[in-house]
Amino acid sequence: MVSILSLVLGLACLCHVSLALSGEQVVQDLQRRLSPGSKVVLASDAAFAKDFTPRFSITTPPVFVVAAKPRLVTDVQQIVRYASRNHVPFLATGGGHGYSSTLGRLRHGILLDLGHFDAVEVDAAANTMTVGGAARSVNVSSAVQAAGKEIPVGQCICIGYAGATMGGGIGPYSGLYGTQSDSLLSAEMVTGTGDIVTVSEAEHPDLFYAVKGAGFNYGIATSLTYAVYPATNGGRAVNADMIFPGHLNGSVWRLAASFVGRQPKELSITLAVGYDPKLGGLFLIGNFIYAGPRAQGLDLIQPFLDLKPLNVSISTVEWKDVPAKAVYGHTLAGCTPGAHYVPFAANLYRVDVPSLVSLANYMDEAMSADPALRSTIIAWAQYAPHGFQRHADASSAFPHRDAVVFAQIDGFAEQAAQVPALARFGRDLRRRLQRASGRDALAVYAHFAHGDEAPEAWYSASRLARLRALKAVYDPENLFSYYNPVLGRSGCRAGA
Ligand SMILES: Cc1cc2nc3c(=O)[nH]c(=O)nc-3n(C[C@H](O)[C@H](O)[C@H](O)COP(=O)(O)OP(=O)(O)OC[C@H]3O[C@@H](n4cnc5c(N)ncnc54)[C@H](O)[C@@H]3O)c2cc1C
């Protein structure tokens, strides 16, 4: 018998008194309650690995005793109500790509796999798209392009589209349209109170606000409807990749800085700084996506080409293929669980060239001295402000509209023993980036967070009071507390 009791009682952030339920008991109870076509198994069952959504390789994964895959929204409701009544922790899973270390606080709970909610339907005449709570970005892109439309999509095709939307959802076309959540029109949610509600500007507008940036704190979105837009440039974009030797980093930063305040909405700039002895040590990859005519795109990036990169690859790609083709196709690696991922991040509100040059020098020295650090990459997403600014700051819980760069520090450990050194290095680089950010306090896009930051960093101090008050209404038992929780580590009930 697998006892959930002792581990539930040990949780710091769950304020429930637990009943003594075994995993077997939970399986039996849920099987009785859920509709045909739903599936409930013990996590020790062979079907768990075969039939349930795996999690991206993270160092502190949640630990499940039971896995449930509901067929209907009323099944989702049943699981939430059952878990609440019996004080059993659970985590909804869409694409399984969430990686915050806060997920590791869930010990021995229920995996609520939304895998059956994967439909994507585009209504071209109405310019809308409706997706299930576990639809993947790749399926969204294909369906939207087939209808002659577009919408912001992240740079990894395997992430859950709804999951990303819950925190905002940013990608190369954010320069045109803002976050994924900015295009959200309505969502069907099962809240922490076990109710099924529709959220939109007209219905539960307070929860609608919270869902767009902090949604995973309040409930589970089973169906989401978005606005989609007529395809720009006939649904095609210029994709330019180039590799620069490390000694050119100052010139690359200066060019990146030159776009701040004047970056065309159609242009996205992604940079990656890494280390490879075969490339002479430190190197940079630049990726430029331009949603417009090729000649215009090439004109814009000509200053980067003038630096004479070591390698250049320029192609015209269909909009749906942008995430998979960008950065020499390396973004596809995000689909394959493998090395332990050691992520950190910091928003930048300016491009401070001297500080970035000294950061690059520091990385070069540290990585040449210690081969164990060489898997570290700083990834830099610089989207045009137009899309973010066409939506009022007060329209959603997403607090990062004025970020100039979403910087990530990604470490990849082949073995668990390498994680501590990579984590120390990642934290160190984050501190240095933060000092160069133009802000006194660390701010981090919630979906890029390590999980050790304060809620103020994810949601901003000015939004927290409102977000916490909404917990008391929609999730008073704090059931949704395992992913960058607005109540923080010690929060139990709103106001408690
Ligand atoms: C390789 C990689 C690349 C990435 N690139 C980008 C990017 O370009 N842009 C970007 O914005 N983000 C990016 N992300 C971050 C991504 O948005 C988050 O990891 C997000 O959580 C993924 O959603 P998911 O459904 O796959 O994750 P899950 O792990 O399934 O979910 C993460 C959290 O969201 C909740 N959740 C998931 N689905 C729902 C739902 N339907 N209703 C309510 N809550 C839900 C879960 O309960 C959990 O708390 C990337 C992540 C990875 C690993």
PDBQT file of the ligand as one rigid body, heavy atoms in Angstrom, charges set to zero:
ROOT
HETATM    1  C1  LIG A 501      12.211  23.828 -24.047  1.00  0.00    +0.000 C 
HETATM    2  C2  LIG A 501      11.238  24.874 -23.580  1.00  0.00    +0.000 A 
HETATM    3  C3  LIG A 501      11.024  25.999 -24.371  1.00  0.00    +0.000 A 
HETATM    4  C4  LIG A 501      10.124  26.990 -23.955  1.00  0.00    +0.000 A 
HETATM    5  N1  LIG A 501       9.914  28.083 -24.749  1.00  0.00    +0.000 NA
HETATM    6  C5  LIG A 501       8.996  29.008 -24.382  1.00  0.00    +0.000 A 
HETATM    7  C6  LIG A 501       8.706  30.134 -25.204  1.00  0.00    +0.000 A 
HETATM    8  O1  LIG A 501       9.290  30.329 -26.270  1.00  0.00    +0.000 OA
HETATM    9  N2  LIG A 501       7.765  31.015 -24.782  1.00  0.00    +0.000 N 
HETATM   10  C7  LIG A 501       7.087  30.854 -23.612  1.00  0.00    +0.000 A 
HETATM   11  O2  LIG A 501       6.239  31.677 -23.301  1.00  0.00    +0.000 OA
HETATM   12  N3  LIG A 501       7.353  29.810 -22.808  1.00  0.00    +0.000 NA
HETATM   13  C8  LIG A 501       8.281  28.895 -23.158  1.00  0.00    +0.000 A 
HETATM   14  N4  LIG A 501       8.555  27.841 -22.334  1.00  0.00    +0.000 N 
HETATM   15  C9  LIG A 501       7.906  27.800 -21.021  1.00  0.00    +0.000 C 
HETATM   16  C10 LIG A 501       6.509  27.220 -21.117  1.00  0.00    +0.000 C 
HETATM   17  O3  LIG A 501       5.601  28.232 -21.469  1.00  0.00    +0.000 OA
HETATM   18  C11 LIG A 501       6.137  26.677 -19.737  1.00  0.00    +0.000 C 
HETATM   19  O4  LIG A 501       7.027  25.633 -19.428  1.00  0.00    +0.000 OA
HETATM   20  C12 LIG A 501       4.697  26.200 -19.670  1.00  0.00    +0.000 C 
HETATM   21  O5  LIG A 501       4.440  25.838 -18.336  1.00  0.00    +0.000 OA
HETATM   22  C13 LIG A 501       4.464  25.027 -20.564  1.00  0.00    +0.000 C 
HETATM   23  O6  LIG A 501       3.151  24.583 -20.441  1.00  0.00    +0.000 OA
HETATM   24  P1  LIG A 501       2.890  23.016 -20.425  1.00  0.00    +0.000 P 
HETATM   25  O7  LIG A 501       1.426  22.810 -20.504  1.00  0.00    +0.000 OA
HETATM   26  O8  LIG A 501       3.754  22.357 -21.433  1.00  0.00    +0.000 OA
HETATM   27  O9  LIG A 501       3.479  22.652 -19.000  1.00  0.00    +0.000 OA
HETATM   28  P2  LIG A 501       2.904  21.786 -17.751  1.00  0.00    +0.000 P 
HETATM   29  O10 LIG A 501       4.121  21.338 -17.049  1.00  0.00    +0.000 OA
HETATM   30  O11 LIG A 501       1.938  20.774 -18.222  1.00  0.00    +0.000 OA
HETATM   31  O12 LIG A 501       2.196  22.880 -16.908  1.00  0.00    +0.000 OA
HETATM   32  C14 LIG A 501       2.911  23.910 -16.262  1.00  0.00    +0.000 C 
HETATM   33  C15 LIG A 501       1.984  24.570 -15.252  1.00  0.00    +0.000 C 
HETATM   34  O13 LIG A 501       0.849  25.079 -15.926  1.00  0.00    +0.000 OA
HETATM   35  C16 LIG A 501      -0.326  24.424 -15.476  1.00  0.00    +0.000 C 
HETATM   36  N5  LIG A 501      -1.182  24.135 -16.620  1.00  0.00    +0.000 N 
HETATM   37  C17 LIG A 501      -0.881  23.458 -17.756  1.00  0.00    +0.000 A 
HETATM   38  N6  LIG A 501      -1.961  23.397 -18.548  1.00  0.00    +0.000 NA
HETATM   39  C18 LIG A 501      -2.943  24.045 -17.887  1.00  0.00    +0.000 A 
HETATM   40  C19 LIG A 501      -4.301  24.318 -18.175  1.00  0.00    +0.000 A 
HETATM   41  N7  LIG A 501      -4.873  23.893 -19.301  1.00  0.00    +0.000 N 
HETATM   42  N8  LIG A 501      -5.023  25.010 -17.263  1.00  0.00    +0.000 NA
HETATM   43  C20 LIG A 501      -4.467  25.457 -16.106  1.00  0.00    +0.000 A 
HETATM   44  N9  LIG A 501      -3.190  25.222 -15.777  1.00  0.00    +0.000 NA
HETATM   45  C21 LIG A 501      -2.444  24.522 -16.667  1.00  0.00    +0.000 A 
HETATM   46  C22 LIG A 501       0.135  23.157 -14.792  1.00  0.00    +0.000 C 
HETATM   47  O14 LIG A 501      -0.780  22.732 -13.806  1.00  0.00    +0.000 OA
HETATM   48  C23 LIG A 501       1.454  23.594 -14.211  1.00  0.00    +0.000 C 
HETATM   49  O15 LIG A 501       1.217  24.266 -13.009  1.00  0.00    +0.000 OA
HETATM   50  C24 LIG A 501       9.447  26.842 -22.718  1.00  0.00    +0.000 A 
HETATM   51  C25 LIG A 501       9.669  25.710 -21.933  1.00  0.00    +0.000 A 
HETATM   52  C26 LIG A 501      10.556  24.736 -22.352  1.00  0.00    +0.000 A 
HETATM   53  C27 LIG A 501      10.773  23.532 -21.489  1.00  0.00    +0.000 C 
ENDROOT
TORSDOF 0
